[in-house]
Amino acid sequence: MLTAAFLWFAAAAPVADGTVPVAAPDPLVAVVVPAPDQGSSFWQVVIEQQLIIRVPARRSPINNFAAGPGSSGRDTDLPVVWKEKKAPKCIAMRNIMGMQAVQRDSIDLITRQKQRLRAQLNRGCRALDFYAGFYMQGSKDGRLCEDRDQIHARTGAKCEIDKFRLMVPVRDDDD
């Protein structure tokens, strides 16, 4: 109380030619500790931290709504044929750079190592819901795992990943 009164008087006083340094007052903090006989009251502080990671989408035939029926330069290129291989059950979230919706029930995750992992979505989930990318909530181990984690579409859909498959491009040597 005295500190507040001193600061008020100091602010109201006329300024002299020389400035006198004034030490900053101690912060006023009121801490009330419950008495030991008050067994029913307690104090609790909850600190929560939440990490949300956004994964952007790349255009594909499923989600390229702006593409017209006309042909582009890419249509003359040979389409890439992908073969599914066994993939790990979890991938590091920090390695996911982007995604692409290529099938009705799965999305392809593109990693920093230029790998393509197909994430098979659980029943009832459509890849088209993820046309604008998705969000994933950071986990304690920093990994996105099948049958454990959910991805969240910007449209509000939530889907769990059933299985990961590594997609490997296959060369067409039959010609």
N, C-alpha and C positions, 0 to 999 in steps of 0.2 A: 504494500500500500504506500509506504514511504517512497519507494523507488518511483512509482507512477506519479506521485505528487511532485517529486524533484524534477522529473522529466517535463512535466507540464509547466512548472515555473521556469525551467531553463529555456523552454521553447518560447515563452511569453516575454522573457527578458530582452532588452535591446541589445543588439550586436555591437560589441566594442570594436575598436580599430584592430586590435590583435585577437586572433582566435585562440581560445583556450581549449586545449584538447580535453574532451570529456570521455571518461572510460565508459564503455558499454555496460549497462546494468546486467546482472545475472538474469537469465530467463525465469519467468514466473511459472512454476509448474506445481500444480496441486496434486498430490498423491494421497489417496485415502486408503489405508490398509484396514481391512475389517478386523475387528477385535476378536481375540481367540474364542470368546464365548458365543460368537455368532457362527455356529457350525453350519447353518443352512445356506449361507451366502458364499459365493465363490466367484472368481474372476476367470475369464477365458478369452483368449485371443486366437483367432483363426486367420491364418495367412494362406491364401490360395494363389497358385500360379498356373496359368494355362497357356499353352503354346499351340497355335494354330498355323499350319503350313498350307499355303495355297499352291496348287499344281495347275499351271495353265494348259489349255488344250491346243492341239494342232488340228488343222483342217483335215478332214477325211471325206470320203464319199457319203458317209452317214450324216455328218454334221455340217457340210458345206452347203448351206441354204442359199447362198448368193450365186452359186454356180448355175448357169443356164444350160440349155440343151446343146449349145455350141461346143465345138471341140477346142481344146487347148493344145499347146505344144507337148504337154505330158502324155496326152492320149496316144501319141504315136510311139512312145517308149514302151518297151515290154514291161508288163506288170511283174513285180517282185513276188516270187513264190516263197512262202515261209513254211518251215517245218518245225513242229513243236518238239521240244526236248525237256528233260527233267530239269526243274529249277529248285532253288532253295525255298524253304518254307517261309523265310523272312528276308526282307531286304532293308538296307539302311535308308531311312527317310531322306537323309541329306544327299543321297545319290540320285534321287528322282528329279529329273529336269522338266519333264512334260508328259503329256498323255495324248492318246488318240483313240477315238471310238471307231472301231473297225468291224465289230460284229454286234449282233443284237444283245447278247448277254455277257459281253466281256469288253474290257478296255486294254489297250497296250500302253505300258509305262515305258518311257524312254529314259535311260539312265545317263549319267555323266560319262560312263565308259562306252557310250554309243551302243548299248545293248537294248534289246526290246524284250520286255517281259509281258506276257499276256496274263491279266488278272481276271479270272473267271468269277463273275459276281454271283451271289446266292440267288436262289429262286425268287422270282417276282421282281428282280431288279433289271432295269433296261439300261443299256449303254447310252442310249439317246438322252437320258436324264443328265448325263455328265458332259453334254455338248460344250459347255463353257468352262470345263475344268472341274476340279474338286478340291475340297479341303480335307486335311487329315489332322487329327489331334495328336500332338506329340506324346510319345509314351516314355516310360522311364528308361527303357533300353535304347530308345531312338530308332526303333525298327518297325516296319509295317509287316505284320505277319498274317498268314492265312488262318482262317477259323478263329481269329482273335480280334482283329482291329476292324473298324468301320471307316468308310470314306463317306464324305458328305458332299452332295451336289449343291450347287448354288441355287437350284430350284427347290431344295428342301428334302430331297430324297436321301436316305441313309442306306448304305449297303455294306454287307460284310463280304470279304474276299474269301471265296471257297478254295481256290487253288491258283498257284503261279505256274506258268509254263514259260520256258526260255524259247524265244523265236529266233531261228537261224535261217538266213536267206539260203535258198537252194539254187545252184546254177543249173541251167537247162542245157545239158551236154548232148541231148538226143538229136540235135540238128545235123 
